[in-house]
């Protein structure tokens, strides 16, 4: 099991990213718009830099839904390899046949 603080930090980042997504998208579009002057684009970059760092979606870490493990994560199942193996052994994942010899 991962540290509770790490899991909560990640949840807080996801919440912040969702809250600032629209604002961040508008500022990025403005900053990359070639039709605007360089000063306007630079101003948009500065406003983008003023936003909280944890509001960027890139800072959200993929974590296992069961254990909170940040490494060895299968995106399709939202599980880590350890949780996948354990649940597969119990037969709790439909369509997964785990062989052991």
N, C-alpha and C positions, 0 to 999 in steps of 0.2 A: 504494500500500500504506500502510495506517495504521501509526502508531507501535506497536511491539511492546508497549511499556509500557501503552498505552491498551487494547490488546486483552487483555492479561493482567489488568489492573485490572478490566475488565468480567467476565472469567471468574471472578475472585476474588469479585466482587459476586454473581454468579449462584450460586456455591457457598455463600456465606454466606446468601443469601436462601432457598435450599433447606433449609439446616440450621436456620434460625430460623423457618421458615414456620409450623409447628405452634404454637410458643410465641407468636408474634406474633398468630396467629389467635385463640387462646384469650384473650389479654389484650385484644384489640380487642372481642371478644364480651362480655367482662366489663365493659369500659369503656362500652359502648353499651347495656348491659342496664338498662332502666328500673326493674326490680324490686329491684335492689340499692340500698343507701343511697348518698348522694352521696360519703361518705368512702371507701367501698369502690371506687366507680367512679374516684375521684381517685387512689387508691392504684394501681389498675390502669394508669392513665395514666402515673403516675410510673415504674412498672416497665417500661412500654412505651418510655418515653423513655430508660431505662437501656440498652436494647438497642443494639447497634452500628448506626449510621446506614446503613452499607452492607448491612445485612441486610434492608432494605426492598426489595421487588420493584420499586418505582417508580424506583429508582436504576439499574436495569439498562438499558443502552442497546442498542437494536436495531442490530446491525452486520452488514454483508455477510459471507457465509460465505467468499467468495473473497478479497476484498481487505481486509476489516475496516473499510471505509468506513462512518462513522456517519450520513451524510446521504443523501438520495434513496434510501431503502430500501423495497423492495417486500416486504411481509410474507408474501404468499402464496408467493413464490419464495425468500425469504431472501437476496436479492441486491440490490446497488445498481444504479442505472440504467446506470452505466459497465460493470459486469460483465455485466449483462443484454444490453446492446448488443453487447459483444464475443463472448459465448457464442452469442447469436442469429445473429450474422454467420457464425460457424463452423458453425452448424446443430446445436449441441449441446443445445438445449432442445427437447424434443418438443412439437409442436403450435404452435410459434412460427414464423411466417413473417415474415421481415424484408424489407421492400421497400427498394430503393434505386434511384433513377432519376437 
